[in-house]
Amino acid sequence: MSRYLRPDYQTLQVYTPGEQPHDRKYIKLNTNESPYPPAPSVLSAVVSEVQNLNLYSDPNCEALRKAVAQRYDVEADQVFLSNGSDDILNFAFMAFAGRGGKAYFPDVTYGFYKVFAELHGVHYETIPLKDDFTLCVDDYRGHDGLIVIANPNAPTGLALGLDEIKTLLRDHPQNVVVIDEAYIDFGATSCTRLIDTYSNLLVVQTFSKSCSLAGARLGFALGSKELIDDLNRIKFSTNPYNVNRMTMAAGIAALSEQSYYDECCRSIIEARKHTIAELRKLHFDVTDSLGNFVFAQSHILDGTVIYQKLRDRGILVRHFDGTRVSPYNRITIGTPEQMEALLSALKEILEE
């Protein structure tokens, strides 16, 4: 125990990122990064901005905000930008729940929600998913507080439809509903079109996955002007310059390369379909994921054993502790060649 850390922070259970080992070269299928590089124009934009590093970045991100607004057919004052979507989720817990407030999210979902709640002294409740990992929006009815839903969910990859999200918004008109769409571009339907109808909706997205910019740290939120102003109040009370010049340049360039990224997403979706089919042939239970990953359980070997045996072969997947999810592994979809290497390794492991 630290002698200096505040007592209410001493027991924080921190978020554990996917491992990034350096002891050998691995096929990394554990952190849901894109297997494809950014578009060439994105790299050029980053390089050209290096000469301006002596100057602060624009705290209002005006050019990037306008580009995002144009891409999603919203007003610029309905766009919030920050240092990755995690930063925005952190601000949302702070702004819309805060110390002594309440928050609700699924029991099996992105692990950072619980961390943010505990960090900010939020009283949170996890709402159990069904036995098949589906989410029932009726289970949230009557709960008064911030609601946070990953759609598609992680690590399951399962997604809600627009009608279900509308029900959630109508049932909680006085509460902010955050829909975390980090994986939306891999097959699910975005609810960004609903922000003009529901003032309590905040949609959070990221450039990390479908735009191949995980290392740049850029996220954005779309919502009513009121919600965006609330987030800006938090941002400008902490770090106004939290999106650097090179990241802004990368984001603007990426938004002009939609056809390139659409093709990358199509390749990932096709590889996902093939991987799911092949895993099922190997007698894995696999959810119908709409993310850039699959969630799979073997009936022959435990998830921990499979994780370790793959790691021994130079392939990283993500294994989570927890009663409901420990039999499973989350496997990021890589290139077709990477997925074939995974499937070949799994066949060897199962035949041992």
C-alpha positions in Angstrom: 0.0 0.0 0.0 1.3 3.4 -0.9 1.9 5.9 1.8 0.8 8.8 -0.4 -2.1 7.6 -2.5 -5.5 8.7 -1.3 -7.3 6.0 0.7 -10.2 5.8 -1.7 -7.8 5.1 -4.5 -5.8 2.4 -2.7 -8.2 -0.4 -3.7 -8.7 0.6 -7.3 -8.8 -2.4 -9.6 -7.0 -1.0 -12.7 -7.8 -1.9 -16.3 -5.4 -4.5 -17.7 -4.6 -3.9 -21.4 -3.9 -6.7 -23.8 -0.4 -7.9 -23.4 2.3 -6.3 -25.7 5.3 -8.7 -25.2 8.7 -8.0 -26.8 10.4 -11.3 -26.2 9.7 -12.7 -29.7 7.7 -11.9 -32.8 4.0 -12.8 -32.3 1.0 -12.9 -34.5 -1.1 -10.4 -32.4 -4.7 -11.4 -32.3 -5.3 -10.1 -28.8 -5.9 -6.4 -28.8 -8.4 -5.8 -31.7 -6.0 -3.7 -33.7 -6.4 -3.5 -37.5 -4.0 -5.8 -39.4 -3.9 -3.2 -42.2 -1.8 0.0 -42.2 -3.3 3.5 -42.5 -4.0 4.8 -45.9 -0.8 6.3 -47.5 -2.3 9.8 -47.4 -2.7 9.5 -43.7 1.0 8.7 -43.3 1.9 11.7 -45.5 -0.3 14.0 -43.4 1.4 13.0 -40.2 4.8 13.5 -41.7 3.9 17.0 -43.0 2.7 18.1 -39.6 6.0 17.2 -37.8 7.4 20.6 -38.7 4.7 22.3 -36.6 5.4 20.5 -33.3 6.8 23.7 -31.8 3.2 25.0 -31.7 0.3 23.8 -29.6 -2.5 21.9 -31.3 -5.9 23.6 -31.7 -7.8 22.9 -28.5 -11.1 23.1 -30.3 -10.0 20.7 -33.1 -12.0 22.9 -35.5 -10.8 21.4 -38.8 -11.2 17.8 -37.6 -14.6 18.6 -36.0 -15.9 19.9 -39.3 -14.6 16.9 -41.1 -16.3 14.5 -38.7 -19.5 16.5 -38.8 -19.5 16.4 -42.6 -18.8 12.6 -42.6 -21.7 11.9 -40.2 -24.1 14.6 -41.5 -24.3 16.5 -38.1 -23.5 20.0 -36.9 -19.9 20.7 -35.7 -21.2 21.6 -32.3 -22.6 18.0 -32.0 -19.0 16.6 -32.3 -16.6 16.1 -29.4 -13.0 14.9 -30.0 -10.5 13.5 -27.5 -7.5 11.3 -26.9 -9.1 8.0 -27.8 -12.6 6.8 -27.0 -11.4 5.7 -23.6 -10.8 9.3 -22.7 -14.4 10.2 -23.7 -15.8 7.3 -21.7 -13.9 8.5 -18.7 -15.3 12.0 -19.2 -18.8 10.6 -19.5 -18.6 8.7 -16.2 -17.3 11.9 -14.6 -19.8 14.2 -16.2 -23.0 12.2 -16.2 -22.6 10.1 -13.0 -19.8 11.3 -10.9 -19.1 10.8 -7.2 -22.2 9.4 -5.6 -24.0 9.0 -8.9 -25.3 5.7 -10.5 -24.3 3.8 -13.6 -25.5 0.6 -15.2 -23.8 -1.6 -17.8 -23.7 -5.4 -18.6 -21.9 -7.9 -16.5 -19.9 -9.1 -19.5 -18.6 -6.1 -21.4 -15.7 -3.7 -21.9 -13.7 -3.9 -18.6 -12.9 -0.2 -18.5 -16.5 0.7 -17.5 -16.1 -0.8 -14.1 -12.7 0.9 -13.7 -14.1 4.3 -14.6 -17.0 3.9 -12.2 -14.8 3.0 -9.3 -12.3 5.8 -10.2 -15.0 8.4 -9.9 -16.9 7.0 -6.9 -19.9 6.0 -9.0 -22.3 3.5 -7.6 -22.6 1.0 -10.4 -24.7 -2.1 -11.1 -23.9 -4.7 -13.7 -27.0 -6.1 -15.5 -26.5 -9.8 -16.4 -26.6 -10.8 -20.0 -28.7 -13.7 -21.0 -27.2 -17.2 -21.0 -26.4 -16.8 -24.7 -24.7 -13.4 -24.0 -27.5 -11.4 -25.6 -28.6 -8.1 -23.9 -32.3 -7.5 -23.1 -33.0 -3.7 -22.9 -36.0 -4.4 -20.7 -33.6 -5.4 -17.9 -32.6 -1.8 -17.7 -36.1 -0.4 -17.2 -36.6 1.4 -13.9 -32.9 2.0 -13.4 -32.1 5.7 -12.8 -28.6 6.6 -13.8 -26.0 6.6 -16.6 -26.4 3.7 -18.9 -23.4 2.5 -20.9 -23.8 -0.1 -23.7 -21.0 -1.3 -26.0 -22.6 -2.1 -29.4 -21.3 -4.4 -30.7 -20.5 -5.7 -27.2 -17.0 -6.7 -26.3 -15.9 -9.4 -25.9 -19.0 -11.2 -27.3 -19.4 -9.2 -30.6 -23.2 -9.3 -30.3 -25.1 -6.2 -31.3 -28.4 -4.5 -30.6 -30.7 -3.2 -33.4 -31.9 0.4 -33.7 -35.4 -0.5 -32.3 -33.9 -1.9 -29.1 -31.7 1.2 -28.7 -34.7 3.5 -29.2 -36.6 1.6 -26.5 -33.7 2.1 -24.1 -33.6 5.8 -24.9 -37.4 6.2 -24.5 -37.4 4.4 -21.2 -34.7 6.7 -19.7 -35.4 10.2 -21.0 -33.8 11.8 -17.9 -30.7 9.7 -18.1 -27.7 9.8 -20.5 -27.4 6.7 -22.5 -23.9 6.1 -23.9 -23.6 3.8 -26.9 -20.0 2.8 -27.3 -19.6 2.0 -31.1 -15.9 1.1 -31.2 -16.6 -1.8 -33.5 -19.6 -0.5 -35.4 -18.0 -0.5 -38.8 -17.6 -4.3 -39.0 -21.3 -5.1 -39.6 -23.6 -3.6 -37.0 -25.9 -0.6 -37.5 -24.9 2.8 -36.0 -27.4 4.8 -34.0 -25.8 8.2 -34.9 -28.9 9.0 -36.9 -30.8 9.1 -33.6 -29.0 12.0 -31.9 -31.3 14.7 -33.2 -34.4 12.8 -31.9 -33.0 11.8 -28.5 -31.2 14.5 -26.6 -30.0 11.9 -24.0 -28.0 9.9 -26.5 -24.2 10.0 -26.7 -22.6 7.9 -29.4 -18.9 7.2 -28.9 -16.6 6.0 -31.7 -12.9 5.6 -32.3 -10.4 5.8 -35.1 -8.5 2.9 -33.6 -10.2 -0.1 -35.2 -11.7 0.5 -38.6 -9.3 3.4 -39.4 -6.1 1.7 -38.4 -5.1 4.4 -36.0 -4.9 2.7 -32.6 -1.5 4.2 -32.0 -2.6 7.7 -32.8 -5.2 7.8 -30.0 -8.2 9.5 -31.5 -11.9 9.2 -30.5 -15.0 11.2 -31.0 -18.5 11.4 -29.7 -21.7 12.6 -31.3 -24.7 13.9 -29.4 -26.9 16.9 -28.6 -25.1 20.3 -28.3 -25.9 20.1 -24.5 -24.1 16.9 -24.0 -21.1 18.0 -26.1 -20.9 21.2 -24.1 -20.9 19.1 -20.9 -18.0 17.0 -22.2 -16.1 20.1 -23.3 -16.5 21.6 -19.8 -14.7 18.5 -18.4 -12.0 18.5 -21.2 -11.2 22.2 -20.7 -11.0 21.6 -17.0 -8.3 19.0 -17.5 -6.3 19.1 -20.7 -7.5 21.3 -23.6 -4.6 20.2 -25.8 -5.3 16.4 -25.5 -5.4 15.8 -29.3 -2.0 16.5 -30.8 -1.3 18.0 -34.1 -0.2 14.8 -35.8 -3.2 12.9 -34.6 -5.5 15.6 -35.9 -3.8 15.6 -39.3 -4.1 11.8 -39.4 -7.8 12.0 -38.5 -8.6 14.5 -41.2 -6.8 12.5 -43.8 -8.4 9.3 -42.8 -11.9 10.8 -43.2 -11.1 11.5 -46.9 -10.1 7.8 -47.5 -13.4 6.1 -46.9 -13.1 3.8 -49.8 -9.8 2.5 -48.6 -11.1 1.8 -45.1 -14.3 0.3 -46.4 -12.2 -2.2 -48.3 -10.2 -3.0 -45.2 -13.4 -3.6 -43.2 -14.8 -5.8 -46.0 -11.6 -7.9 -45.9 -11.9 -8.3 -42.1 -15.6 -9.2 -42.3 -14.8 -11.9 -44.9 -12.0 -13.3 -42.8 -14.3 -13.3 -39.7 -17.0 -15.3 -41.6 -14.4 -17.8 -42.7 -12.9 -18.0 -39.2 -16.2 -18.6 -37.5 -17.1 -21.3 -40.0 -13.8 -23.1 -39.5 -13.9 -22.8 -35.7 -17.4 -24.4 -35.7 -16.0 -27.3 -37.8 -13.5 -27.7 -34.9 -16.5 -27.9 -32.5 -16.0 -24.5 -31.0 -19.0 -22.5 -29.8 -18.7 -19.1 -31.4 -20.9 -16.1 -31.0 -22.3 -14.4 -34.1 -19.8 -11.5 -33.7 -20.2 -8.2 -35.6 -16.9 -6.9 -34.3 -13.4 -7.4 -35.7 -13.0 -10.4 -33.4 -14.7 -13.6 -32.5 -15.5 -15.1 -29.1 -15.0 -18.8 -29.0 -15.2 -21.7 -26.6 -13.8 -25.2 -27.2 -15.6 -28.3 -25.8 -12.3 -30.1 -25.7 -9.9 -27.7 -23.9 -10.4 -24.9 -21.4 -9.9 -21.4 -22.6 -6.8 -20.9 -20.5 -5.1 -23.9 -21.9 -5.8 -22.9 -25.5 -4.6 -19.3 -24.8 -1.3 -20.7 -23.4 -0.7 -23.3 -26.1 -1.3 -20.6 -28.8 1.1 -18.3 -27.0 3.7 -21.0 -26.9 3.3 -21.1 -30.7 3.7 -17.4 -31.1 0.1 -16.5 -31.5 -1.6 -14.1 -29.0 -5.3 -14.2 -28.2 -7.1 -12.6 -25.3 -8.3 -14.6 -22.3 -10.4 -13.1 -19.6 -10.8 -14.3 -16.0 -14.4 -14.6 -14.7 -16.8 -17.4 -14.3 -18.9 -16.7 -17.4 -16.1 -15.9 -19.8 -13.1 -18.0 -18.7 -14.0 -21.0 -21.0 -13.8 -18.5 -24.0 -11.1 -16.7 -25.8 -11.5 -13.5 -27.8 -9.6 -13.7 -31.1 -8.9 -10.6 -33.2 -9.5 -11.0 -36.9 -6.2 -10.5 -38.7 -5.2 -11.0 -42.3 -6.3 -14.2 -44.1 -2.7 -15.5 -43.6 -2.8 -14.8 -39.9 -6.1 -16.5 -39.5 -4.9 -19.6 -41.4 -1.9 -19.8 -39.0 -4.3 -19.6 -36.1 -6.6 -22.3 -37.4 -3.6 -24.6 -38.2 -2.3 -24.1 -34.7 -5.7 -24.9 -33.1 -6.0 -28.1 -35.1 -2.5 -29.2 -33.8 -3.5 -28.3 -30.3 -6.8 -30.2 -30.4 -5.1 -33.3 -31.9 -2.4 -33.4 -29.2 
